[in-house]
Amino acid sequence: MEKNKGHDIREMFDGIAGRYDLLNHLLSLGIDRRWRRKAVLCLNVKASQRILDMASGTGDVALEIARRYPQADLIVAADFSAGMLQRANAKIRRAGLGQRIFPVAARCEAIPHGDGTFDGAVIAFGIRNVADRSRGLQELRRVLRPGGKLLVLELSTPANPPVRVLYHFYFRKLLPWLAGFFSRREAYRYLPRSVADFPDCDQFRHLMEEAGFEIVAQTPMTFGIVTLHAAVRKG
């Protein structure tokens, strides 16, 4: 079942890759850029460090890391969708960053790098789509050095009742309808379902701790519709 889920999600992302950036910026009113910048700032990359951008999509986080931290030694942009990686590769070449950012086809549950390869890792809006979430977190821990930082940026459900009502209306009704004019409507019906199925902050903290991470902070942003989970690898 997990294998089938992963295959279906990969096909879905391949199908929407061409309009993915447009819809991200349009449907979030451009706030998605601010969320990604915040996550990248929290990496605090030092000279000669190596960084993994897992579930990189079209490469926005990897590009932000390269621009923000010219001292980074290596940035790997990994994703399981060929369509997304094709878009990422084109953006990386246009930015003249092909010598610093390396796109890699990979699932989060099977990262093709050795133990302790990276000093930091980011997964932005991707952990929801990992079929075996526990295995994915264990793999992220494995490829980080001890003390290496992991930043998980993910959509969440607002705690404030009035905000939650508005959020659910937009997310479940309006967003799929709007997205249907530009892309596959079913993909944007999947989005609110995947957020509803995602663990709350306490449950996700437990998952990360089980995988071998120590939570540093869980920071809600924009009324709690997004949460930034910051953790370090134990050991």
C-alpha positions in Angstrom: 0.0 0.0 0.0 2.8 2.4 0.8 4.5 1.6 -2.5 1.3 2.3 -4.4 0.7 5.5 -2.5 4.2 6.7 -3.3 3.8 5.9 -7.0 0.4 7.7 -7.2 1.8 10.8 -5.4 4.8 10.9 -7.7 2.6 10.7 -10.8 0.5 13.5 -9.4 3.5 15.8 -8.9 4.8 14.9 -12.4 1.5 16.0 -13.8 1.4 19.4 -12.0 5.1 20.3 -12.3 4.5 22.8 -15.1 2.2 25.0 -13.1 3.5 24.2 -9.6 5.4 27.5 -9.0 2.7 29.7 -10.3 0.0 28.1 -8.2 2.2 28.0 -5.0 2.8 31.8 -5.3 -0.8 32.6 -6.4 -2.7 30.5 -4.0 -0.5 31.5 -1.0 -0.6 35.2 -2.0 3.2 35.0 -2.3 3.7 34.2 1.4 5.2 30.8 0.6 8.5 32.6 -0.3 8.6 34.1 3.2 8.1 30.7 4.8 10.9 29.2 2.8 13.3 32.1 3.5 12.6 31.7 7.2 13.5 28.0 7.1 16.7 28.7 5.2 17.7 31.4 7.6 17.4 29.0 10.5 20.0 26.7 8.8 22.8 29.1 9.7 25.2 27.4 7.2 28.9 27.7 8.0 31.8 27.6 5.6 32.4 24.3 3.7 29.2 22.7 5.0 27.0 20.4 2.9 23.3 20.8 2.8 20.4 18.5 1.7 17.2 19.9 0.3 14.9 16.9 0.5 11.6 16.9 -1.5 13.1 19.9 -3.3 10.3 20.1 -5.9 11.3 22.8 -8.4 14.3 23.8 -6.3 13.2 27.0 -4.6 14.7 26.1 -1.2 18.0 24.9 -2.8 18.3 28.1 -4.7 17.6 30.2 -1.6 20.3 28.3 0.3 22.8 28.9 -2.5 22.0 32.6 -2.6 21.9 33.1 1.1 25.0 31.1 1.9 27.8 31.4 -0.8 30.1 29.7 1.7 28.2 26.4 1.5 30.4 23.7 0.0 27.6 21.5 -1.6 23.8 21.6 -2.0 21.9 18.5 -3.1 18.3 19.0 -4.3 16.6 15.6 -4.1 13.1 14.7 -5.2 11.2 11.6 -6.4 9.4 13.4 -9.2 11.1 13.5 -12.5 8.9 16.4 -13.6 9.8 18.5 -10.6 13.5 17.8 -11.0 13.4 18.8 -14.7 12.0 22.2 -13.6 14.5 22.5 -10.8 17.4 21.7 -13.1 16.2 24.4 -15.6 16.0 27.0 -12.8 19.4 26.1 -11.4 21.0 26.5 -14.8 19.3 29.8 -15.5 20.6 31.1 -12.1 24.1 30.0 -13.0 24.3 27.7 -10.0 24.9 24.4 -11.7 28.3 24.1 -10.0 26.9 24.4 -6.5 23.5 22.7 -6.6 23.1 19.1 -7.7 19.7 17.6 -8.5 19.3 14.0 -7.5 16.4 11.6 -8.0 15.6 10.0 -4.7 12.8 9.1 -2.3 13.1 10.2 1.3 12.8 6.6 2.5 16.0 5.7 0.5 18.4 8.6 0.3 21.4 7.7 -1.9 24.1 9.2 0.3 26.4 7.8 3.0 26.0 8.1 6.8 26.8 11.6 8.1 27.1 13.2 4.6 25.3 16.4 5.4 25.7 19.2 8.0 22.1 20.3 7.6 18.9 19.3 5.8 15.5 20.9 4.9 12.3 19.3 3.8 9.7 21.9 2.9 6.1 20.9 2.3 7.3 17.3 1.6 7.1 15.2 4.7 3.3 14.9 4.3 3.9 13.1 1.0 6.4 10.5 2.3 4.6 7.2 2.2 6.6 5.8 5.2 7.1 8.9 7.3 9.0 7.2 10.1 11.4 5.6 7.7 11.9 8.9 5.9 12.8 10.6 9.2 15.2 7.8 10.0 16.9 8.3 6.7 17.2 12.0 7.2 18.9 11.3 10.6 21.2 8.8 9.0 22.6 11.2 6.4 23.1 14.0 8.9 26.2 14.2 11.0 25.7 14.0 14.8 24.5 17.5 15.8 23.4 18.3 12.3 20.2 20.4 12.0 17.0 19.3 10.3 14.3 21.9 9.4 10.8 20.6 8.5 8.5 23.2 7.1 5.0 21.9 6.8 1.4 23.0 6.5 -0.7 22.7 9.7 -4.1 23.4 11.1 -4.6 26.7 12.9 -5.5 26.4 16.6 -7.6 29.6 16.7 -11.2 28.6 16.0 -12.3 31.6 13.8 -9.0 31.3 11.8 -9.5 27.6 11.5 -13.0 28.0 10.0 -11.8 30.5 7.4 -8.8 28.3 6.7 -10.9 25.2 6.1 -13.3 27.0 3.8 -10.4 28.3 1.7 -8.4 25.1 1.7 -11.2 22.6 1.2 -13.6 24.6 -1.1 -12.0 27.6 -2.7 -8.5 26.5 -3.3 -9.3 23.3 -5.3 -11.8 25.3 -7.4 -9.3 28.1 -8.2 -6.5 25.6 -8.9 -8.7 23.7 -11.3 -8.5 26.7 -13.8 -4.7 26.2 -14.0 -3.8 22.6 -13.2 -5.3 19.3 -12.1 -8.1 20.0 -9.6 -7.7 16.5 -8.0 -4.1 17.4 -6.9 -5.4 20.3 -4.9 -8.2 18.2 -3.4 -5.4 15.9 -2.2 -3.7 18.8 -0.5 -6.3 19.5 2.2 -6.7 15.8 2.8 -3.0 15.3 3.3 -2.9 18.2 5.8 -5.9 16.8 7.7 -4.1 13.4 8.0 -0.8 14.9 9.1 0.1 14.6 12.8 -0.3 17.6 15.1 2.8 19.2 16.6 2.9 16.9 19.7 2.5 13.8 17.6 5.1 14.9 15.0 7.5 15.8 17.8 7.1 12.2 19.1 7.8 10.8 15.5 11.0 12.9 15.2 12.2 11.9 18.7 11.6 8.2 17.8 13.7 8.7 14.7 16.6 10.0 16.7 16.1 13.8 16.7 15.9 16.3 19.5 13.4 19.0 18.9 14.8 22.5 19.3 11.7 24.5 18.4 8.3 24.2 16.8 7.3 27.6 15.4 3.8 28.4 14.0 3.7 31.0 11.2 0.9 33.0 9.6 -1.7 32.2 12.2 -0.6 28.6 12.4 -1.3 27.5 8.9 2.4 26.5 8.6 4.8 25.2 11.3 8.6 25.2 11.2 10.0 22.2 13.1 13.6 22.6 14.0 15.6 19.6 15.4 19.1 18.3 15.7 20.4 14.7 15.2 21.2 13.1 18.5 24.4 11.2 19.1 
